[in-house]
Structures are given as structure tokens and as C-alpha cells.
Amino acid sequence: MPNGGKLTIDSSLRGNANEKNKNDTIIIEIADTGCGIDAKDLPHIFDPFFTKKDHGTGLGLSITHEIIKNHNGRILAESELGKGTVFRIELPI
């Protein structure tokens, strides 16, 4: 967010529908009010070496995706240009 903005981090637990009151997943949401990601770029943000910045390697989200996947989790992204981005990480407990 080069011009400032708001960053929000939230977490919650999701239970297993088969077992009452048993939490089996932690959900972490990271949201910003930055410039957002173009819809045509969104499917590629976890690809190695994909970047739209003038600097960096394009490995950060790719490595993050692999670490989460190796822990049997998943990461999802939603974004709208000019409004910001939300990353949702789901990990088994």
C-alpha cells in the first residue's frame, strides 16, 4: 500500500460438521485496502517468478503457497482493483 491504507488480520476456528464442538481448522484472513490485483493476474499470483513489481523475484507467494500446501492447508485470494485484496489461509489444527 504505497499511499497508506488499512491492513486487517483476523483469525477464526471452523469445526468439523461430524463432531459437535470440535474445531479442526484455523482460518487466517489478511486484508488490505491497497491497489488490488487485476483479475487477469489473480490466477497466476502463486506461480513461481510471477510478479508485476519493478523489484523482487516473484517467489514470495509461491513459497508461501507451497509451505501451506505441505501442511495440508490452502491459501485463497480475492481482489478488486482499487479496493484491495484478501488472502485466506486455512490450516488443519
PyMOL commands that set and color helices and strands:
alter all, ss='L'
color gray80, all
select helices_A, chain A and resi 42-44+60-70
alter helices_A, ss='H'
color red, helices_A
select strands_A, chain A and resi 7-15+23-32+74-80+84-92
alter strands_A, ss='S'
color yellow, strands_A
deselect
rebuild
show_as cartoon
